[in-house]
Amino acid sequence: EWHQVFYPSEAYKTVPPCPRRKKEGSSLVVQVGNSANPTNRHLEVFEALSKVDFIEKVVCPLSYGRKDYAEEVTKAGTRLFGDRFLPLAEFIDPHEYAEILASVDAAVMNHDRQQAVGNIALNLMHGNRVFLRKTVTTTGFFKSLGADIFSTEDLLADPNGALLASMTADPWKSVSAVQSFFSDEHCKALWQEVFLPD
């Protein structure tokens, strides 16, 4: 027998009740990956995004993982995006990180295995469009909650089209579904099923 549970996180409490509305028809802030782990496959995404002419900033969390890979990613990001590239090389306060996520429009995760679940949840809670690979279990999980998940494969094939299409989607269904699942009340209920079954 198995139970689906999760640990409560202070990070989820940094999300405002009503995330800001994303700007339409203007440049976008895109987060790429969640760590300095090579499974993020940043460079593949960077090459695709470098063909998009409405990227305002590329945010790249690199505060944990392999230092040599973080340096490689930072070098590539700076070469392709110049001062539009923002590597997050150090751990920062959760509220400061929440402010950065609030400025993001889309998050692109290029992992080929389950990874970055908390980061994906935070992005969806902020109303950000999230791109995941079709084959990872994370995609099915978030879709089962009712969240809209976009395809990383589609973005790599047609970055302009995929980003523009994602911006036409209403993010509020995803916001509500994910906030409800990751609430303290639901967390408590799931753990009660483990330790205090009927």
Backbone hydrogen bonds, N-H to C=O, Kabsch-Sander energy under -0.5 kcal/mol:
donor,donor_aa,acceptor,acceptor_aa,energy
5,V,3,H,-0.7
12,Y,9,S,-0.7
13,K,9,S,-0.5
13,K,10,E,-1.0
14,T,11,A,-1.6
15,V,12,Y,-1.0
28,L,54,F,-3.0
30,V,28,L,-0.5
30,V,57,K,-2.7
31,Q,106,A,-2.8
32,V,59,V,-2.6
33,G,108,V,-2.5
36,A,64,Y,-3.6
40,N,37,N,-2.4
41,R,38,P,-1.6
45,V,41,R,-1.0
46,F,42,H,-2.9
47,E,43,L,-2.3
48,A,44,E,-1.3
49,L,45,V,-2.9
50,S,46,F,-2.2
51,K,48,A,-1.5
52,V,49,L,-2.0
55,I,52,V,-0.5
56,E,28,L,-3.2
56,E,54,F,-0.7
57,K,28,L,-1.4
58,V,84,R,-2.9
59,V,30,V,-2.5
59,V,57,K,-0.5
60,C,86,L,-2.6
62,L,88,L,-2.6
66,R,36,A,-2.4
67,K,65,G,-0.5
70,A,66,R,-2.4
71,E,67,K,-2.1
72,E,68,D,-1.7
73,V,69,Y,-2.6
74,T,70,A,-2.6
75,K,71,E,-2.3
76,A,72,E,-2.2
77,G,73,V,-3.0
78,T,74,T,-2.4
79,R,75,K,-2.0
80,L,76,A,-2.2
81,F,77,G,-2.7
82,G,78,T,-1.9
84,R,81,F,-2.0
85,F,82,G,-1.6
86,L,58,V,-3.2
86,L,84,R,-0.5
88,L,60,C,-2.7
89,A,87,P,-1.0
97,Y,93,D,-2.5
98,A,94,P,-2.2
99,E,95,H,-1.7
100,I,96,E,-1.7
101,L,97,Y,-2.6
102,A,98,A,-2.0
103,S,99,E,-0.7
103,S,100,I,-1.2
104,V,100,I,-0.6
104,V,101,L,-1.0
105,D,29,V,-3.1
106,A,29,V,-1.6
107,A,129,R,-3.0
108,V,31,Q,-3.2
109,M,107,A,-0.6
109,M,131,F,-2.8
110,N,40,N,-0.5
110,N,108,V,-0.5
120,I,116,A,-2.8
121,A,117,V,-2.6
122,L,118,G,-2.3
123,N,119,N,-2.1
124,L,120,I,-2.5
125,M,121,A,-2.4
126,H,122,L,-1.5
127,G,124,L,-1.5
128,N,123,N,-2.6
129,R,105,D,-2.4
130,V,148,D,-0.5
131,F,107,A,-3.1
132,L,130,V,-0.5
132,L,150,F,-2.7
136,V,133,R,-1.1
139,T,136,V,-1.0
140,G,136,V,-0.9
141,F,137,T,-2.2
142,F,138,T,-2.4
143,K,139,T,-2.1
144,S,140,G,-2.0
145,L,141,F,-0.9
146,G,142,F,-0.5
146,G,143,K,-1.1
147,A,142,F,-2.1
149,I,147,A,-0.6
150,F,130,V,-3.0
152,T,132,L,-2.0
155,L,151,S,-1.7
156,L,152,T,-2.6
157,A,153,E,-1.7
158,D,154,D,-2.5
162,A,158,D,-2.9
163,L,159,P,-2.2
164,L,160,N,-2.3
165,A,161,G,-2.4
166,S,162,A,-2.0
167,M,163,L,-1.6
168,T,164,L,-0.6
168,T,165,A,-1.0
169,A,166,S,-1.1
173,K,170,D,-0.5
175,V,171,P,-2.1
176,S,172,W,-2.3
177,A,173,K,-2.2
178,V,174,S,-2.5
179,Q,175,V,-2.3
180,S,176,S,-2.0
181,F,177,A,-1.9
182,F,178,V,-2.4
183,S,180,S,-1.0
187,C,183,S,-2.2
188,K,184,D,-2.6
189,A,185,E,-2.1
190,L,186,H,-2.3
191,W,187,C,-2.0
192,Q,188,K,-2.1
193,E,189,A,-1.4
194,V,190,L,-0.7
195,F,191,W,-2.4
196,L,192,Q,-2.8
